[in-house]
Every structure is written in structure tokens, then in C-alpha cells.
Amino acid sequence: MSKKIGDVILDIKNISLRFGGVKALTDISFNVKEHEIRAIIGPNGAGKSSMLNCINGVYTPSEGAISFRGQTFAHMNSRQVAEMGVARTFQNLALFKGMSVIDNIMTGRNLQIKSNLLLQALRLGPAQREEIQQREFVERIIDFLEIQAFRKTPVGQLPYGLQKRVDLGRALAMEPKVLLLDEPMAGMNVEEKQDMCRFILDVNDEFGTTIVLIEHDMGVVMDISDRVVVLDYGKKIGDGTPEEVRNNEDVIRAYLGAGH
């Protein structure tokens, strides 16, 4: 059964990004539709992570604008973007290595917690009830990601593939409408990649989460993406279904190599 792709949820319009005299992105436009898996691919230095940084407010574009659910913004900080429902995982894991799996994922619930810090610290009345609710939500994510056996384990003691899963769990704890994944499978072995692919597809299917994904493994991209946008030297050179992108001459030259 084919899934139902919705209306445009994220619209990237003519985004350019400069650092001094260096152009990281030049006049890039593409959109992301609700409930799709949208891949961004391209060689190293193509501007993929810079694009994600513009979407989630880490960088302010030099030109252009981004619309989220019809609301256009040129300047937005990371917290505002998170509050609007955009979560992100990072290429280099930014986990708290000394903290347990459950406590790492709990940090993703910060935006949902209504009690003030004093009540939280003293665990009084409403704050205690709220923490119980938040922990129940986090336990559901832990079950979903099949990491129950490691709930209390310090994250730094886990194998790399499981640390990546915890990173995904922390992003899911934010209950995002749009999830930005920056190379979620980098450094994984084949089995770990297969697991991560399954979780990404399940997140998209069961939670209805829209996913924007940077990934170097072309097999993965072609298998799980609905549409693919291709960047090269900060410019867009391709955009379409995996099949269309696979047959695009510019993409073949820039990325796949003429032998593919």
C-alpha cells in the first residue's frame, strides 16, 4: 500500500549562504511534503549540512527565506525552530556520554515540561506527576527503538550503532513534525544500517513524521526516499524521485561517477 504524501510542510526559497567571501549555498530552492522521506545528497563539501543548519536556525541565510507550514521566516533561532516542531540529529553525536540512555532521551522532553525549575528540583506535586508522564513517554520510545536492555546504561559504554539509536530517540522525544537526520548511518556496519533504515521507515510510517535525510550511502537513499534533492558545490543540480535522480546526467557526473 502506497503512503499518502500531504501538502508542502517546508518550503526552501532561493537560499544563499556566505561566510565572508566563500559561498556555501547559492540560490537553492526545494520543498518537503508532509509525511515524505526527503533525501539531500551530494559529494563532500556540497553544502548539505549547511542546508540543514539553515533549516533548523543554526545559520541565518544571506538571502532567501524558509516557510514552515505556511509561515515564512528569514531569521529564526534553534529554539524557535524546535518549538515549531523541527528536531535534528547530528553527524557527530552530541550525547551526554556519562548519563544513562533514559536520561539522554529525557533531555528531548525539555520543551514539553511545564513545571518551573524549582518544582522540578524538589520533585513537588505537579512536577513529580509531570515527570512520571514524561518518563512514560520516553519508555515508549525506548521500546520502539528496542533498547530496553540498555535503559540504565551510560551512553558512552554503548556500541556506536546503539548510540546513534539513542540520538534518534532524543530527537523523537521532542515529538517533531519534521525530523532532520544528518548522516544517521555514517560509520555503521551493514547490520546497523539495516536496523536504522527500519527505524527511519517506522518513524515515518507509525508516527507520521516527515523526514529530511542527509546520507552518503546511495543504496539506502534509493531504497527509502520518496524524493531526492542533489547539491554540488553549494548549487542544486538535481531534484526528483530516486529513479529520476539516478538517471540525471548532471548527478551521474558529479556524484555517482560515469561508471554507475
N, C-alpha and C positions, 0 to 999 in steps of 0.2 A: 504494500500500500504506500503510495507516494504521500509525503507530508505536505501540509498546507503552508505555503510561504505567504506571509502577510504583506502589509504596506511597508514603505520605507520608514525605518526607525532612526537611521543615522545617515545624514547626507553630508558628504565632504565636498566642499565647493571651492575650487581654484586655490587650493592651499599651497603656499610657498613658505619656505623656512630658510632663513640665512643666519649664519654665525659669522659675523664680521663680513669678510669678502667671500666666504665659502657658501655655496648654495647646497643645502642638504635636500630640499624638495623644491620642485618647480611646477607650479600650476597644476596640481593634481586634483582631480575630481572623480569620485565614485560614490555609490551608496550601498547601504546594508539594509536588507529587508528583514522584517520580524520573522524569527524562527528559522533563519537560514544559518548555515555554516559558511562563512565568507573568508577565503584564504587570501593572504598577501604574501606573494613570493618574489624572489629576485636574488641576484648574486650578493655576496658580502659587500657592504657599503652602498647598497641600492637605496637606502633610506627607510627601510621597513620599520625599525624600532623608532626612528624619528617620527614616523607617521602615527604610531601608537601613542607616542608621547604627546603629540598634538591633540589626539582624540581624548586622552584622559587628563589633560590640563597641566602636564609637566612642562611642556613648551607652549609658548604663545606663538601662533603662526605670524610670519611677517606680513602675509597677505592672505585673503580668503576667509572663509567662515565655516563653522560646523553647526549643523542643525541636529538636535536630538528630539524626536517626537514633535517635530514642527517648531520647536523653539530654537532660534538661531543665537549662537554666541561666538564672539570673536575673542573674548578674554574670559577664561574660566579656570579657577584653581582646582587642584586634585580633589579637595574635599567636596566642593560643589558638584563636581562630576560624579563622585561616589554617591552623594545624596540623591542625585538624579537617577541612579540605578546602573552605573557602569563600574564594573570591577575588573581587576587586572592581575595576572600572574607575571612574574619577571623571569627573564632569561637566566640571570644569576639569582639563585634562591636567596630571598630576604627573610628567612625564617629565624625565629628565636631558638638557637640551637640547644640552649640549656633547659628550655621549657618543654613540657610534655606535649604530645600530639594534641590532646584535647584543649590544653591552654592556648596553643598556637591557633587552633581553629576558632576558639572563643574570641580571639582578638578581632576576627572578622565581624563580630556581632556588635562592635562598639557603637555604630551608628543607630542600632536598634534599641540600645539601652537608654531608658528614660530617667532612671534614678540619678540623683547627683552623687558626686564622688564620696562625700562623707557617709551617706547612707550605704553606698556600696562597700566602703571600707569597714563600716561597723556591722554590715550584713543585717540591717534592721528591716523588720516588717516588709514593706513593699519591695525593697531592694532584694531581700532574700527570695521572695516569691518570683521576682523577675529573673533572678539568676537561675533559679530552677527551670523556668521556662526556656531561657536561652540555652542552658545545658541540654535540655531535652531536644531542642532543635539541632544542636551540634552533634548529639549522639545519632540522630537520624542521618546526618551527613557521613559520620564515621561508618555507620552500617552500609550506606550507599557505596562508599569507596572501599569497602571490605578491608578496613584497617582496625577492626575491633581489638585484635590481639595486641595492638601497639598503643592503645589509648593513653596509657600512663608512661610510655617510654619517652625519654628525652629525644627530641627530633634529631639531634646531632649523632645519635647512635644508630639511626636507621640507614639502610642502603639508599643510594641516590634516587632510585626509581620511586621508592616509598616517600622520600622527602618531597619529590615532585607532586605526589598524590596529596600530601598534606597541604602543599602550597595551593593546589586546586581546591581543596576543602575549605581553606581560609577564604578564598575568593567566593566560593559558593555560599559561605556563611553570611555574606552581605546581601543575599537574595537578589543578585543583579538581574536586570532586564537584558543587559548586554555584557558579555564576558570577553575580555581581551586576553588572548593567550600568546605570550611571546616565547616562541620555540619550546612548547611544552614537552617535546620529545628529545631535545638536544642531549647528547651523552648517554642515551638509553640503549640497552641491548634490544634484540628483536622481540623477545617476550614482553619486556617492559613497554615497548612501543605498542604492541598489540593490546595490552591492558589499557594503556592511556587512550588509544583510539576508541576502545569500547566505552570508557567512561565519558569521553567527549560526546560520542553519539548518544549515550544515555542521558547526559545532562541536557542536550539539545532536545531529545525526544520526551523525556519524562517531566522535566522542569519547564520545557518550552523556552529555554534560554537561547537568545541569539548569540552566536559566537563569531568573533573575528580572530583569526588564527594566523600567526607567522610560523612558517615551518619550512625547513630545508629538504626534508625527505619527500621527494616528488611522488613516490608511490602512495604515501599517506595522504598528501594533498589531493591527488586524483581520486582516491578512494572515498574520502569523507566530505569533501567540499561540495557545496551547491554551485558556488561561483568563485572565480579566482581573479584577482587583480595583480598585474605584474609590474614591478618597478625595476628600473635600471638607471643607475647614476642619478637618482632623485627624480626621474621622469616616469610617467606611466606609458608602458609600451604594449600592454595587452589587458583585456578585461572581458570576461565571458564565462561560459561553462568550462569545466575541466577539458572537455573534448575540444572546444573552440580554442582554448589557450594552448593545448598540446599541439595543435596544427597551425598555430600562428608563426609565420616565418621570422618575425622580429624576436619572438620569445625563443624560438629554436636557436637562433644565432646568439642571443645574449646569454641564455641560461642553460638550455638543455644540451647545447653543442650539436653540431651538424650530424654527428653520428647517431643521435637518438631517433 
